[in-house]
Amino acid sequence: MALALGACAGGPRSVSIPTVRDPRLAASQATQNGEWVQAAHYWQLVFEESEHEDLEACLESAIASQHLGALDDAINTIRCGLEEDGANPDLLALKGDVLVGLGFRRSAESCYERCLELEPDRIDVLCSLGHLRLSLDREQAAVVPLQLALDLGCDKLSTREHLAQAYRESGEPVRAWGLYVSRMDLEPLASSEFVLEAANLALNPKVSLAHPDSKALALLWLESSLSLEPGRTKLQFQRGVILEALCDEQAAVDSYRRAIEADPDFLPALTNLALLYADLGHEGPCREMVARSIAIEWNRGRRVALQQLLEQFE
């Protein structure tokens, strides 16, 4: 005898699921093997046969449905379990995750908060709550759970990245810089977006004052990223900005030029080159960059300012 399982994420499918004598054993084996269709079916069967009292089966069934992308099924199963025990932290945490997947972020936040009332030191939920609050543009509120997760021993690089972002966007650049440094010390390879954030923060006056080596460190990180992505325009541009701040104008020129080789219409690099050539007194290259910048600059005030760079040569 077999049962046909209905539509899951990705379109309708029909899967033959044999009847078994021990659904719990079959469910456990399916979960262990990552056979989520069977796992969802057998765990749901165990849950139903227990008249919704077996909360382990409830949780496992919902997790399997989550793996399948069947989030509506997962949330319905979780709700049945919470009707039986509304203070089950595992179900509350999973409900938060599923609600995030469904786009109900405010409701997910409430689930995470309720879970943490029951288990305040739960690192996974602290991380999820912090990340969620960042996505809601509530950076200051994100600091508390992320910092607590770190204090409790969380070793995830992503937690340090999220906390660095939360401190940075909360107006605490020096504390943010410490997180960027500790993150890069743990693992020198990071996403180009993270490296760009760090390099930009290195130019903050408060960071420069507290950490005079910040720009030199940022340059090392940028060059490490460029060794993997040499054609990345924004990395080359940011390297030029850092080199200018370090008073290495010729190296900055080279980096800006590499940026516009990768993207000839990258206005920030064109503009910075025009300004730098003007400072260096190089008329021909300055005129070239001014002309290229003005051709794509939409802001009238900035076009006028660029044209004024040429007055020193007339």
N, C-alpha and C positions, 0 to 999 in steps of 0.2 A: 504494500500500500504506500502511496506517495501523496504528498501535498504540493500544490502549486503555490509558490510565493509570488506575490504581485509585484507592482512597480516599485523600483528603488531609484535612487539618484542615477541620472544618466539614461533613463528611459525604461520602458517596461521590460521585464524579463520573466521567464518561467523557469524555475529551478525545482527539480525533483528532490524532495526531502523525505527520506524513508522514515517509517514509524519505528521507534526504538523502545526497548523495555525500560531503559534507564535514561530519561531525558537529561537529567543533571550531568551524568557522566558524558553523554554525547555533547552537551553544551560546553562542558569544560574542555573536551578534546577539540571542539571546533574553535573555541576561543584561542587555545594554545596554538593551533595551526593557522590562525588568521582567516578562517573560513566564516566570514561574517554573516552571510545569508543564513547558513545553518545555525550559527551561534545565536543570532537574533530570534530565530524560530524556536529553538529548543529552550532558551532561557525564558522566553515569553510563555512557553508552555508550562515550565516549572512555576513561574510566577502566577499564572492563572490557576493552576492546580492547587496552589497553596492559598487560594482565595485572597491574593494580594498581601499575604503576610510575609512571604519570603523576600526581604528587601535586597538580599544579595542577588537573587535572580532578577529583580527589578533593575538594579544598577547595571548588571552585566548585559541585560537585554537592551537597555538604553544605550550603553557604550557600543554594542554591536551595530545598532541602528545608526548611531553617530558615524561610525566608520563607513557605513554604506551611503552616508549623505541623506538618510531618511530622517531629517531633523524633526519633522512633525510627529512621526511615530515615536521618536525618542522622547520628545517633550510630553506626549500623552502618557507614555509609560511612567515617566518620572512623576507626573502629577498624581497618578494612581498610588505610587509609593509614598508620596508626601501626605496623601490623605490618611495613610496608615500611620506614618510617623513624620510629622512636620518638622521635627528637630533632628533629622538625619543629615549630618554634615556632608557626607559623601554625595547624597542625592542633591543637596543644595548647591554644592560645588559644580556638579555635572550639569545641573539645570542652568547655572550661570554660563557655562561654556556653550551649551546648546542655544541659549537665548542670544549670545553674541553671534553665533553662526546664523541665526534667523534675523539678525539686525535689531533686536530689541535690547539695546545696550543699557538703557536706564534700568530696565527690569533686571538685567543681568547683574548690575551693580548692587542692587538690593539683595540678590541671592548671595553674592560673595560676602557682603557685609553681615548677613545673617549667619553664614557659615563661620565667619571669623568671631562672631559673638560666642559661638559654641566651641570653637577651636582656634584661639587667638594666634597660636604659633604655627599655623599651617602654611608652610612656605609656598606651595604651589598656588594657593588661593591668593596669598599676598601679592605674588608676582602677577597673577591674572588681573587682580583688582587694579594694581598700579598701571599696567599696560592699558587696561580699559579706560581709566581716567585720563591717561595721556591722549587716547583717541577721542575723548570728549572735550579736549582742550582745558582740562582741569589739572594743570601741571602741579600746582601747590598741593592739591589733595593727593596727587599721585606719589609725592615724595614720601609720605608717611609709610604706606605699606611696602614700597620698594626698599626704603632704608631699613625697615624692620626685617625684611627678608634677607637682606645682606648681613645685618647684625646677627641673624640666626644661623648664618653659615651657608647661605645660598651660593653655589659656585657657578651659576649660569652666567656666561658672558653677556647674554641679552639683558639680564637684570641690571648689570652695571651700565650698559648702554642706555637702557630706559631711564635709570636714575640720573645719569649724566644729563640726558635730555630734559628731565623734569627740573633739575636744579638750574640748568641753563635758561630754560624758558620761564622759570620762576624768579629770575633776576639775581641768582647767586652764582656768578661766573667762576669764582675762585673754587667753590666747592665742586662745581661741575668739572672744572679742569682736573681736579684730583681724581675724579672718577674716570675721565678719559685716559689719564696716565696709567692708573691701575689696570684698566681694561687692556691697554696696549702692552703693558708689562706682562700680563698673563698670556696674551696671544697677539703677536705682532701683526698678524693678518686680520684685516677687518674690511667691511664693505667700504666702497669708495665714498658712499654718502656719510658714513660715520667719520671717516678720515677728513672729509671736507668740513664737517661740523667742527671737528677738533681744531683744524687749521684756522678756521675763521675765529674760533674762540681764543686761540693763541694771540690774536691781535687786540683782544680786549685790554684796555689800559689797566684795569684792576688785576687781570691775570698777569700781564707783563710786569707789573710792579711786584706782585707777590712771588712770581716765578720768572726771573729774568731769562731762563733757558727755554721758555715756552715756544718761542718762534723757531729755535734751532731744533727742538724736538719735533715740532710740526713739520719742518722741512724733511726730516728723516722719514716720518710716516708717509708724507706725500711721495717721496722718491721710491719708497718701498711699494706703494700702490702703483706708481707709474711703471715700475719694472714688470708688473703683471698686466697693466693696461696702458701701454705707452701712447695710445691714440686718444685717451680720454681727455676731452677738451677742458672740462671744469677742473680736473686735477692739474693740468698744465697751467691753467690760468691762476689757480690758487697758489701754485708754486711760485709763479711770478710775483704775486702779491707779497708772499712771505719774503722772497729774495729782495724785493724793494725795501721792505721794512728792515731787512738786515743790511741795507745800503750796498747791495751787490747789483748795481744797475744793469751791467752788461749781461749777467746771467738772467736777470729778470726779463730783459729784452728777448733773449733767446727763448725763454719759456713762453712768453706771450706770443711770439712768432710761431712756435710749435702749436699753440692753441688755435691760432687762426689758419694754420695749415690743415688742421683736422676739421675746422669749421670756419670757412672764410667769412661768414656773416656773424660771428660771435662778437657782438657789440662791446661787451665789457673789456675784452682783450684789445680790440681796436682802439677804444677810447683810452685805455691805460697806456697803450703804446704811443698814441698821439701826445699824451701828457708827458710821458717819460722822454720821448724824443725832443719835446719842447724844452724840458729842463736841461737836457744834455746839449742843446743848441744844434741839433741835427735837422737842418731845414728840409731837405728833400724827403726823408722818411716821415717827418712830421706832417708835411703837406699831403703825402700819400694816405696816411692814417686818418687825417682830418677829413679828406675827401671821401674815403670809404665809410667812415663813421656817419658823416652827415647824410650820406645816401640812404641810410637805413634808420637813422635816429628820428623818431616821431615827435619828440618833445622840442618845441621851438626854443625854449630857454637853453637847453643843452646844446642845440645846434649853434646858437649864437656864441655860447661859451667856447665851443670847439673852434669856431671861426676866429675868435679873438686870440687863440694861441698863436696864430700866424702873424699877428701884428708886430711881434718882436723881430721878425725877419724882414719887415718892410721899411 
